[in-house]
């Protein structure tokens, strides 16, 4: 019987997402990844080279997934509030992704950043799109485009990055719910990015 390499890699990556999100690159164990995937752990070394390379592969796969699920198109530049709402929705459904980024940040300096050049180019494209929208009068000229990109992502993702802080801040807040948080986010980003003419 032929071995299904693509399926095995997919199973290992899916299992590794949860393992790394829960334990980070240092605390994750390849034997737990293999057990979750139902695959011999030697396949991890065969296909990925080791735990660090597996973590990089997981991040690259998850980065591609979020970029594909929430692209920033020219049409969406007209309503960045709704775009931020879509980013919020994605992370609401996939909270593990931001945990992976947090672990990567904690490891930065020791192990480097996965696909840093490609990611930097991806963000540069977003900054360029914001700059073009600013030149066309769609966005405020009061804030630099790179700062706006960062602010939109920070507002959309902080809910999931530090849920303990959110819980403390929102304790007792009237009508707090995921829908209310999303609606507030959309309003804030619209106000933050609006041009003077709006």
N, C-alpha and C positions, 0 to 999 in steps of 0.2 A: 504494500500500500504506500502511495506517495505521501510525503509529509507536506502539509499545507502551511508553508512558511508564512505567508501573508496573514493567515488566520491566527497563527501562533503569536506573531508580533503584535497583532491587534489586541489579543487577549492579554498579553503581558503589559502593553501600554495602558489598557483600561484598568487593569489591576493596580498598576504602578501609580496612576493618578490618585487613587484613594490613599494608598500607602504613603506617598510623598506629601499629600495634603495633610494627612493626620500627623506624620512624624518628622517631616522635613528630610533633606538629603542625608543628614548625619544619623538620625534615628530610624530611618527606613531600613527594612531588612529584605534582602533579595529572597530569602526563603518564604517570607510572608507574601511577597508579590507572586512568587511561583505557585504557592498554595491557592491564593485567590484566583489565579488564572487557570489552575488545574494543569500546569505545565511543569516539566522538570526545570529546576533552577539553572541547570547548565545551559539552557537555551538563552537565558539572559546574557551570559558571557559570550555565547556564540554570536548572537544577533546584535548586541549593543556594546559589548566589551567590558561592562562592569556597571556598578551602581551609579556612579557619577554620570556616565554616558547615558544611562537609562533616564536619569532625571532630566538631562538636557533634551533627550528625545521626547519625553513627556511634555516639557515646556514648549518645545517647537510645535508639537502636534496641537496642544491647547491654544497656543497663540494663533495658529492657522485657523483653528475652529472659530475663535471669537472674531477674528478679522473677517472671515467669511460670513458669519452670522450677523454682524453689525457693521457693515461697511458705511463709510461716510461718502455719500454721493453728492453731486452738485445740487440735486433737488432737496436733500436733507439740510444743506447749508442754509436754506431759507427758513428752517425752523429747528434751530439747534436745541431748543427745549425738548422737542419731541425726540430728537436724536438721543439726548441724554436719557430720556425716558426709556428708550430702547436698550441703551447700555445697562441701565438699572434692571430692566426685565431680564436681560441675559444673565447678569450676575445673581439675580434672585433665583433663577433656575439652575445656575452652575456656580454655587458659592465656593467650590474647591479651587477655581482658577485663581482667585485673589489670594487664597492661602498659599498656593504655589509661588506666586510672585513675592509674597511676604517672606517665604523661606529663602527664595533666591536672593532677596535683598539682604537678609541676615547673613547669607553666605558670601555675598559680593566682596571681592578683595582677596578671598581665599581661593575661590574656584573660578571666578569670572562670571560672565553673563551669557546665557544661551543666545546664539544668533544675534549678537549685539549689533553688528553692522546692518543686517536686514531690518531689525527692529528700529534702529535709528533712522533708516531710510523711510520706513513706514510712518514714523512720527513726523519726519520732515515733510512728507507729502501732506499730512494733516495740517501742519503749520502753514504750508504754502497755500492750501485751500482756504484756511482762515484769512491769510493775508490777501488773497484775491477777493474774497468776500468783503473784506474791509475796504479794499480799493474801490469796489463797486457799490459801497455805501450800505451793504447788508448788515455789517457788524460795526460795533462801536470802534471809533478811532482812539478812544481814551486808554485802551489796554493793548499791550503788544500781543500779536497773534499767538506766540508760543505760550504766553501766560494764560490766554483764554483757553487754549487747548488743555493745558494742565488743569485749570480751574474746572472746566466741564467734566473732565475725567475724575478729578478728586471729588467733586460734588456727587457724581453718579455712583462712585464706588466705595466711598468711605463707610456707607451703611454696612457693608459686608466685610470691610477690612478690619474694623474695630467694633464689632457688635456689642462688646461690653460697654464701651463708651456711649454708643447710641442708646443702649438700654437705660443707662443712668441719666442721660440728658432727656430722653423721652418719657421717663417715669412720670406718670400722672398727666401726660399731655393729652388734651381732649381730642378724641377721634383719631388717635394714632393707629395706623394700619399700613400695610404695604401699599395699598392704593393711595392713601393720603400722603405717604412719603413720596411716592412717584409724582403725584400731582404737584406737591410743593417743589420738588426738584425741577419739574418742567417749568413752573412759573419763575423760579429763581434763575435758571439758565436763560430763559427768554429775556428777563430783565437785565441780567449781567451782560449779555451779548448784543442787546438791541442798539442800533445806531441812533444818533441824536434825532434823526428825522422820524423815528417810530413813536 
